[in-house]
Amino acid sequence: MTQQHFISEIREKYLKARECMFTPQNSFNKLRRGTSHSISSITEDLFGCYCAEKVKKKSKSVRIFIDPPISFKGTNLKNKSGKKSLLMRPDLASGQNH
């Protein structure tokens, strides 16, 4: 996937996000969205795909994780309240199998 194709795909998804997901059988002219659906998860998936295609085929041990929960249980890292272990959810993370 090229950078241009990546941007084009995001733009297409964004434009479609403005459409209602369901249309009434009697008259869809009565139904309009005021705001777009969120496309953040779709964009994360597309970016993960873009990154995966950039990884060399010989790098079979590389894995790309989309929106993974990363917990810091058993460490001193805590959330803002200081009561629970820190939990992070990056949009994308990479790791290797060992």
C-alpha positions as CSV (number, residue, x, y, z in Angstrom):
1,M,0.0,0.0,0.0
2,T,1.4,3.4,-0.9
3,Q,1.1,6.5,1.2
4,Q,-1.4,7.9,-1.3
5,H,-3.5,4.8,-1.2
6,F,-3.5,4.9,2.6
7,I,-4.7,8.5,2.7
8,S,-7.2,7.9,0.0
9,E,-8.7,5.0,2.0
10,I,-9.0,7.1,5.2
11,R,-10.7,9.9,3.2
12,E,-13.2,7.4,1.7
13,K,-14.0,5.9,5.2
14,Y,-14.4,9.5,6.6
15,L,-16.9,10.4,3.8
16,K,-18.9,7.2,4.4
17,A,-18.9,7.8,8.1
18,R,-21.3,10.7,7.5
19,E,-23.9,8.3,6.1
20,C,-26.5,6.7,8.4
21,M,-25.8,3.0,8.9
22,F,-29.5,2.1,8.7
23,T,-32.2,3.4,6.4
24,P,-35.9,3.3,7.2
25,Q,-38.0,1.4,4.7
26,N,-40.7,4.1,4.5
27,S,-38.7,7.2,3.7
28,F,-34.9,7.6,4.2
29,N,-35.2,11.4,3.3
30,K,-36.4,12.0,6.9
31,L,-33.2,10.6,8.4
32,R,-30.0,12.6,8.5
33,R,-26.9,12.4,10.7
34,G,-25.7,15.7,12.3
35,T,-22.2,14.3,13.0
36,S,-20.0,11.6,11.5
37,H,-19.4,8.1,13.0
38,S,-16.0,7.7,14.6
39,I,-13.5,6.2,12.2
40,S,-10.6,5.9,14.7
41,S,-10.8,2.1,14.9
42,I,-10.9,1.8,11.2
43,T,-8.0,4.1,10.8
44,E,-6.0,2.1,13.4
45,D,-6.7,-1.1,11.4
46,L,-5.7,0.5,8.2
47,F,-2.5,2.0,9.7
48,G,-1.7,-1.5,11.1
49,C,-2.1,-3.0,7.6
50,Y,0.0,-0.2,6.1
51,C,2.8,-0.9,8.6
52,A,2.6,-4.7,8.2
53,E,3.1,-4.3,4.4
54,K,6.2,-2.2,5.1
55,V,7.8,-5.0,7.2
56,K,10.2,-7.1,5.2
57,K,8.9,-10.6,4.4
58,K,12.0,-12.1,6.0
59,S,11.0,-10.6,9.3
60,K,8.5,-13.3,10.2
61,S,9.0,-12.8,13.9
62,V,7.7,-9.2,13.9
63,R,4.1,-8.9,15.1
64,I,2.0,-5.7,15.0
65,F,-0.7,-5.3,17.6
66,I,-3.6,-2.9,17.1
67,D,-5.0,-1.1,20.2
68,P,-3.4,-3.6,22.7
69,P,-4.0,-3.2,26.4
70,I,-0.6,-3.1,28.1
71,S,-0.8,-3.5,31.9
72,F,2.0,-2.7,34.3
73,K,0.9,-5.1,37.1
74,G,3.6,-6.0,39.5
75,T,5.4,-2.7,39.1
76,N,5.3,0.6,40.9
77,L,3.6,2.3,37.9
78,K,0.0,3.3,38.9
79,N,-2.9,5.2,37.3
80,K,-3.8,8.7,38.3
81,S,-5.6,7.6,41.4
82,G,-2.6,5.6,42.5
83,K,-4.8,2.7,43.4
84,K,-4.6,0.5,40.2
85,S,-1.8,-0.6,38.0
86,L,-1.1,1.6,35.0
87,L,-2.9,0.5,31.9
88,M,-1.9,1.9,28.5
89,R,-3.6,1.3,25.2
90,P,-1.4,2.6,22.3
91,D,-3.0,2.6,18.9
92,L,-0.3,0.4,17.6
93,A,2.6,-1.6,19.0
94,S,5.2,-3.9,17.6
95,G,6.9,-6.9,19.1
96,Q,8.8,-10.0,18.1
97,N,8.2,-13.7,18.8
98,H,10.9,-15.3,20.8
